[in-house]
């Protein structure tokens, strides 16, 4: 699969570093969602589209380090690696090629310290060392030679604090000591040696691993956590470092620590971090510190995706802190996304269902705020303005159910609520009036299964039942009577997987198995019984509660979760509809002694064929080198030297869930004794008619041809006789 890097970095991260350099945002290193250390480097000119400068910089993977810009270079300083704390210093002019300025700076190896540029020097202050928290202050004019400005400033030893430059002073805020005492004090210095306590108790709660920046002539403090790992999403500002204003107690982004915050293009930016549900890679911006907007849709799971009006649509779901949402996003390419609405009218929810029916988007049921299960039904013609079709359709409130469009009806099946797991089946022709087709379907009650339409049948696969996870496959021609195609498919029992119909096959992807392990395997089947494992380990990270769909002749997956975090990545397969064609012709049936390739399913031979019987075949090959024989051993009688045109009347197509199989393509040909002449292709039956006509003409003219040959031979003999006689006379 090929990745569509929809908006940001390829993986969630925290304790990374971010700076602005050469008019771009740069993000480097940190921990990923599986708590692996990174040393990749990414840049973005707009905060939306990100480019990977290098997947593995020369400096070792690390976290809790600092990066800054000094003397027109990027600098990476110290931090925590797999081998422990380090005190190396690296620089780069382009983010790709890095130079180690020193492997062992004069200050002790450390992490969770701060670095800034002040008075034309690099500064390093405090942090956590192998001997414990420290409060020493160091400076350097070149990053190689360091001077200890003070070993014991007025502020206490600490780590997880922040330092910025504001009003020609160094400012230091918050952090924690080794005894888990966190601070909300604020200190300033004009020289890095002499420090003044501006306040011992700022308005914001004591914290560490927060972020501080200077924006709009103010100091800003953003997020962080206490020593009990309670994270915040508040935002504070101050014009003097003493008096603080809470700009918002609950920013739009989830509470977190270990994020980065920077100022870029006249906005505050926040990237990634560690939330209550794991590591995230979302990117937020704000022009005022109060109203925050995602550069793209946030990492989520339990959302829905559909194709409507030639666009992708992502609807609702649960965010990284398990907060349900009701935002609606659309995209024409899977890369650039537009938020259609943040307030559609229906309550925020996850594990709902969305379909396209009667030229409308529909949303049904789900799990809402305050542990409420829902059964309302809403529709929209544009994804922005929504209408509640019915508040209580008759079927019980639920989540984790499935919905499809089949036989011109909406269908709702299974799911769970706070009372039970369900296996009832409901249908509706208008979304308002619902009929219970079955109270107890033949398949066991379940949630987290998938349902799709394939070969004019409903198909239901896997899920979680009262007896655990299953891998059975069921089909139905009417939604009422179900046939178990297999009780034990080749793929492992699972739920919260994804399925789709693509290239005339059923596809099943990912999910979580009975051991609660997330999966990234991909399976396909032409009959629902026999399954082929396309890959045991797709390029995308193992996940569950993601979504899949078919768009633009590609299979797509989006979002989901694993134990290490929540995703908002977008992946797709290569376009399977791009074909080239191989034409074979031979005097032997089934042979391929002569070949040609063409970008078009029509091809004119460049030289005449000798008279006789020829056999043609044509094969379509997509960009995955999958072959489809479109015409096999078509017999053609060539009466004279001709230039046949081999053509195909229908090329392969990607079949949607409700489209019938394509007709078997037929081969046509035309012949011409002049390459500049134009003739209309004729069918294979016409070819055979021409052959029969040619045979009859040959039989009817045979006596005439023999007579001509006899006359020619007789004339030749007479000429020979008279020539010889003349020679004798002479």
N, C-alpha and C positions, 0 to 999 in steps of 0.2 A: 504494500500500500504506500501511496505517496502522501506526505503530510501537507495539509493546508494550514500554515502558521497563521491562525486567524487573527490574533491580536497581540500576542506578547511572547514571553519566553517559553521555551519548550517544556519546562517543568516548574512546579511550585518550588519556592525557596524561601529561606529566612537566614538571618545572620549573614547576609551578603553585603555587598557594598554598591553604592550608586553615586555617580557624579555627572556633571555636565562638562563636556569637552568637545571642542570643534563643532559647536552648535548641535550637538546630539546628546541624548540621554545614553548613559552607559551603565550596564548592570553586570556584576562580576561575582563568581564564586558563591559561597555559602553552602547551606545544606539543602538537599532536594527533599521531595516528599517521602522518600525511603530512608532519610537521614544519612545519605551518602554525601561526602564532601565533594565540592565542585571546584573547577578552575576554568570554566568556560567564560567567554566574554561576549556580550551582546550590545548592540547599539540601535538607536532609533532616532529618526529625525522628527517624529511626530508623536511618539508614545503609543502608536497604534501598530505600525508595521515594524517588526524587529528583525535585524540581521545578525547572524552569528559570526562575529569576527574570528573567533577560534574556539573549537570545542575543548581545547586543552592548552592553556597558556604555559609558558616555561616555568612559572612559579607553581609550587605544589598546591594541590587542592586545599582549601582552608575556609574557616568561618571566623566570626567575631574579630575581624581585622578592619583596617581602614584603607580607603582609597581617596586620593585627592588629586588636584591639578596644580602643578607647580612648574614654573619655567617652561611652559608650553609642552608639558608632558603629563601623561597619566602616571600616578605612583601607587604602588601596592606595598603596604607596610605591615610586617609582623602577622600575628593572629594565631589561631589554633589549627594544627594539621593532624593527620593521622599519626604522626610521630611526636606529637606534643606541641607546646608553645614554641614559636620561632621569633627571631628578631632580624630577619632579612629585609632588604629594601630593594624594590624593583621599579624600573621606569620604562615607559614606552611612548613613542611618538605617534603610534597608529593603533594601539590596542591589540595588535597581532604579534609584532616582534618586540620581545621584552629583554631588557638588560638588567643583570643583577648588579646593583650599585654596591652592595655589601651583603655578605652572608651572615655577618655577625656585628650588628650595630652596638654602640657602646652601652645602650640601655638594655636591661634584661629582657629576655623573651617573655611575651605576654599576649593576652587577648582581652577583649571587651574594654579597651582603652579608647582614647580619642586622639585624632590628628586633625590639625588645621594649618592653614597658611596665614601667617601674621607677621607684619613688618619684614617682608621678603625672606621669611624663614619657614621651614617645616617645623611643626611642634608635635611632640608626643607627650601625653599626660595621663597618669594613673593607669588603672587596669588591673587585671588578675595575673600574677606571676606564679612561678613554682613555689615561692615562699609566701604567697598570699597576696591580698590586695595591697596596692601601693599608691602613693600620691606624688611621686617624683615628676619633675617637669624637664623636658629636654628640647633642644632646638638644633637646627642644622641649616646651613646656607646652601648645601649641595646634596643632601641625602646620604652622604658617605661619612663625613666627620660630624660628630654630635657633641654638643656641650650641655652639661647638666646645669640648668638655670637654678634649680632648687631641689633639694632632696626631701624637703618637708614644708610645703606651703601651708597656709592657714587652713585650707580645707582638708578634711580627713581622708585617709586612704579609702579608695572605692573603685568599683568597676560598674559597667553598664550605665554610665553617666553620658551626658552629651556636652559638647563644646562648640561654640560658634564665635564669629567675629561680628561685633555690632557696635556702632558709634565709636570706632577706633579702640575698642577694648576686646579682650578675650572674656567670654562668658562661659561659666560651667554650671550645669544644672543636674540635680538628682543623682541617682545611682544607688549602690548598696555596698555595705561593708561585709567582712567575712562572717559576721555574726547574724546575718540576715536582717540587719537594720537598713531599711531603705530611707532615702532622703527626699525632701522637697525644698532644699535650700538652693539659693542662687548666689554665685560668686562672680566678681569681675576683677580684671587686672589690666593695667596699661602697659605692662612690660613682661608679664609671665612670671615675675619673681615676687612682686608684692600684690597680695590679693585682698579684696574687700568683700565682706559678706553683705550683699544687697538685701537679702531677707533669709531668715532661718526657716520660714514657713510660708511658702508661696500658696496661692489659693488652690492649686491643684494637689491631688493626693500624692504622697510619697510613692516613688516608682523607679524602675530601672528598665533598660532595653526599650526606651522611648526614642523619639526623634525630635530634634530641634533644628530650625532653619530661621533665616532672616528673610522676611517677605513684607512688602509694602511698608517699609520703615518700622517694622515691629519684630520682636522676638516671638517665635511660635514654638509650642510644645505639643506633640502629637502622639497619642496612644501610649503603649508600653504595658507593663504589668507590675504587680506587687510581688513580694517574696513568696507568696502562696500560689503563684501562677494564675492569679486572677487578672485577666487582660482588660484593657480599656480601649474605647474608641472615641474618647473626648478630644477636643481641640481647644487650646488656650492661646491667648496672645497678650503681649505687653509692650508698651512703648518705653518703659524704663527698667524692666526686670524686677520691679518691686510690686507694682500693682498689676494684677492679672485679670483678664476677662475670659470667661468661658464662652467661646464662640458657638460651640455645640457640645452637648453632653452625650450625644449619640449620633455620630456621623453615619453616613449611608454604608460605609464599609464596616465589616464585622470587627469586633474587638480583637486586638492582636498585639504581639510584640515581635521584635526581631525584623521588622519591616525597614524599608529605607524611605526617606522623604527628602525631596530636593525641590529647587525652584527652577522652572524651565518655561520659556515662552510666556512669561508673566502669569504663571499659575503655580500653585502648590501641587506636587505630585507625590503619590504614595504607591510603593511597589511591593507586592508580596507580603510575607510574614508568616507567623505561626499563630493559628487560631485555635479555638477549642476543639475543632474537628480535624485539624491537621494543617499541613503546609499548603499555601495558596500561591498563585502567580498572577493575581489580578492587578490591574493598573488603574488607579483613580487620579482624577485631577480636580482642582477647584480654583476658581478665580477669587474667592473671598474667604476660604477656610471653613465656610458654613455649609454651602451646597456643594456636594461632591458628585461627580459623574464618572461612571465607568468609561474607559476608552472603548470597551466592548463588553459583551455579556459576561457576568461573573461566573466563576467556577460553580458547577451545580450538578445535582443528580436528581432522579425522579422527575425530570422535566419531560416535555413532549416536543417532537419535531415533526413537521409535515411539509409538503410541497404545495404551494397555493399561489396562483397567479404568477407562475414562473419564478418564484422565490422560495428560499428556505425560510421556515418560521420556527423560532424557539420560544416556547411558552412556559412560564412558571418554573417550578422546581424548588429544590431545597439548596440553600447556599452552604458555604463551608462551616458556618456556625450552627447549622441545622435550622436556620430561619427560612421559612417558606416565602416565596415571592409570587408576584403576579405581573411581572414585566413581560413585554412582548417585543421580540427582536426579529428583524428580517435581513436577508442578504441575497443578492443575485449571483454571488460567486463563492460563498463560503469563507471569504477572506475579509471583506469589508461589510460591517454590520451596522444597522441603523435601529435605534430604539424607537419603536412605533408608539408605545405608550407605557407609562409607569402606573397608570390607574385605569384599567379597563372596565371597572365596575364590579367584576367578580372578585371574590375573596382570594387572597394569596393561598397557594396550595402546592402540593407535590403528589406524585404517584396518581395523578389524574389521567385522563385520556383525551386526545385530540384527534380529529379526523377532518377530512374535507368531504362535504356532502351538499348537494344542490347548490353548488357554487358559493358555499360559505365555509368559513372555519367554525368548528364546533369544539367545545370543551365540556367535559362531563365528570362530575364527582371528584374524588381525591381526598387528600388529608390536609386539613387546614390548620390554622393557628389554634392554640389552647387545646390540642388533641381532639379536634372536632373532625368527624368524618362527614363528607359532603355528598349530595346527590343532585345538585342543581345542574341545569343544562343551559348553556349560553351559545349564541352564534354571532358571527360578524361577517360582513361582506368585504371589509377592508383591513381587519386586524387591529383597528384603532377604536372604532365604535362598536360596542357589544350590546346585545339584547338578551335578556333572560327569557328563554323560551318557556321554561317551567321550573318552579322552585322545588317541586316534589313530584317526580315523574312516576312514582309507584314502586320502583325498585329501591331497595334499601341503600342508605348511604354507605359508601365503600371507598377503598383505595386499593391499588395494586391489581385492578381488574384489567380487562382488555376490551377494546372497542375497534370495530372495523365497519366498512361499508360493503354490503353483500346483497345481491338481488334487490337493488334499489331501496335498501333499508339500512338504518343505523342499528348496530348490535352492541349490547353490553353483556359481558360474561364474567362470572366468577369474581374474585377479589376477596377482601376481608374487611371487617370492621371490629369494633370493640367487643362484639358478641360472638362472632364466629367467622370461619372461612367458608366461602360460598362456592356453589357450582350451578347457580341459576342462570338462565339465558333469557334476555329481553330483546325485543325489536321494536322499531318505530319507523313509519314512513314519513314522518314530519318532525320528529324530535320532541313533540309535545305529547302525543298519545302513544303509550307504550303497551305492548302485549307481552305477557310472560309466556315464552315459547316452551320453557321447561323449568320446573322447580328444582329438579335434581338431574343434571345431565348425566350421560353414561360415564363421563370422566369424573374422577374424584374432585371434591372441593379443593380449590387451590388459589394462590395468588402469586404474582411475579412470573406468570407464564407469558407466552407471546402467542398472538393470533394473527394470521394473515390469510390472503386469498390467493389460491394457486390452482390452475387447471379447473376452474369453475367450482371449486370447493373451498370451504372454510377449513383451516388447519390450526390446531392448537398444539403447542409444544412445551413440555417441561413445566417447571414451577415448583412451589412448595405446598405440600399437602399436610394434613394432620399427622401423617406418618413419616414426614420428612421430604427431602428433595426427590424429584422424579425426572426421568428422561423418556417418558412415553410420548407418542405422537398420535394424534387423533384427527380424523377428517369427517366432513359432513357436506352433503349436497343441499341441505335445507336448513341447517342450524338447529334441527330438532333431533334427528337420528344421526348418531355418531358411530364411526367405525374405528377401532383401534388398529392403526397401521403397524405399530410396533410397541411392545411394552418396555423395550429396552434398546433404545437407539445406540448407535456406536459412540456418541458423545456422552460425557459424564453427566449424571443428574445435576441439575442446577436450577437457579431462579434468578430473576432480575437480569436476564440476558437480553439480547436483541435479535430480531430476525427480519428478513426482507425477502422479496422475490426479485431476482436479478439474473439476466441472461438465461431465462427459462429454467431457473432452478430455485429451490428453497435454500436459504442461507441462514445459519445460526452462528452468533458471535458472542464470545465472552460470557460474563455473568459470574456468579459465586457458587462454589460447589458445596457438598455436604460437610467439608472440612473448613468451611468459611474462608476458603482461599479464592481470591479473584482470579479470573481466567482471561486469556487473550487468544484462545484458539478460534479457528474459523472452519466451519463445516458447510458442505453443500450436498444437495440431494435432488435427483430428478423425479423421485417417486415417494419421498417421505419415509421410506423403509430402509433403503440402502444409502448410507451416508459416507461421503469422502472427506477426509480431513485435508483441507486445503493448506493449512499451516497450523503447527502446534504453538507457534509463538509469533504472532503478528508484530509488526513494528511498533504498534501503539502499546502503551502500558496496560497490563491486566486491569480489568475494571468491571463494575456492575452498575446497574441502574443508569446506563447510558442509552442513547437512542441511535437508530440507524434508519436510513431511507435511501431511495434511488433518485438521483437527479443528474441531468446532463450526461446520461449514459455511464454513470459511475455509482459505485456503492460508497456510502458515507457513514461515518460514526462520529458522534459528538458527545462530549462531557462524560459524566459518570464519576464513580469514586473507587478508591481502594483504601486499604488500611492507613496508608501514609498521607492521604489527602484527597482533594476533590479537583476535578479537571474542567477546563473549558477549551480544550484543544479540539481541532477538527481534522479528520483524516479522510482520505478518499482513495479508491483504487484508480489505476490508469483508465483513461477513456477507452472502453471496449468497442466503440462504434467506428473507430478509424481503421479502415481496411485497405489493404492492397491486394492485388489479384495475380494469381499464377495461372497461365494458360498453357496447357499441354496439347500437342498433336502428334499423331503417329499413324503409320499404316497398319499397325497391330493394335487390336482392341486392348485397352488397359495400359498401353505403352505411353512413354513420355520422353521419346527420343528428342523432340524439339520443344523448347520452353520459351516463354516470354513473361515478363511482369508488367503490370500496368496499375496506375493509380485509379483508373476508371474501370468499371465492369464492362467496358466495351473496348475492343482492341482490333486493329486492322493489321494483318500480316504485311510485312514489308517486302515480300517477294512472292511470285506466283507459285502455286502448288502444281505439281505435275498431275496429269489426269489420273484418276483412280479413286479408290475408297480410302478416306481418312477418318480418324477418330479424334474427337476433341473432348477435353475436360477443362473445367475452370474451378479454381479453389480460392475462396476468400480467406485472408489471413489478417487477424487484428494485430494491434501493437503489443499484445501479449503472446504473439506467435501461436494463437489458437486457430486451427484450420476448420473451415466449413466447406465441404464439396458442394458446389452449386449446380454443376452439370457434369455427368460422368459418362464418358465413352459415347458421346453423341456421334452417330454415323453420318458422314457426309460424302456424297459422290461428287467428285470434281470432274465435270465433262471436258473442260478446256482449262488452259492455264489461267487461274483466277487468283484474286486477292480476297480471301474470305474475311469478313468482320465477325468476330465472336462477341456476343453480347449477353448480358444477364438481365432478365426482366424485373427481378426483385433482389435487393441486397439484404444481408442479415440485419436484424433489428433487435434492440433491447426491448423485451416484452414487459409491459407494466402489469400490475397485479390483475387488472380487469380486462386485459387485451388478449385476444385469442392468439394461438400460435401462428406464425407466418406461414403462408402457403409455400410449398416446396418451389424454389426458384427454377425457372425453365431456361434453357439456352436457346438463343436464336442466332442466325447467321445471315449474312448477305454475301453475294459474290459479284465481282466486277472484273472485266478484262482491262479496265482503265482505272488507275488509282485516283484520277480526278473526278470520275463519275460518282454519282450519289444514288444509292438504292436503299429501299426500305428493308429492314430486317424481316425475315420470314420465320415461321415457327418450325420446330423439328418435324411436325407432321407434314408441313409444306415441303420440307427437304425430302422426305420419303416420297411424296407425290411427284416431285421433280425427278427423283431417281427412277420411279416406275415409268414416267413419261419418256425419260431418256432411253430406257431399256426398250420400250415399244418402238421408238423412232429408229433405234439401232437395228432392230429385227426387220422393220419394214424396208429399210434402205440397203440391206445386205445383198440381195440379188443384183441390184443396180451397181453396187461397188464392184462385185465380182465381174460383171460384164465389162466395166471400164478397164479393169486389170487385164482381161483377155484381149481387148482391142489394142491396149498399149503393147502387150507382148507380141501380138501378131504384126503390128506396125513395125516394131523393132526388128522382127525377123525379116520382113520384106526389105527394109532398108539395108540390112546386112547383106541379103542375097544380091541386090542390084549393085552394091558397092564392090563385091567380090567379082561379079561378072564384068564390071567395067575395067577392073585391074587386068583381067585376062585378055580383053580386047586390046588394051594398050600394050 
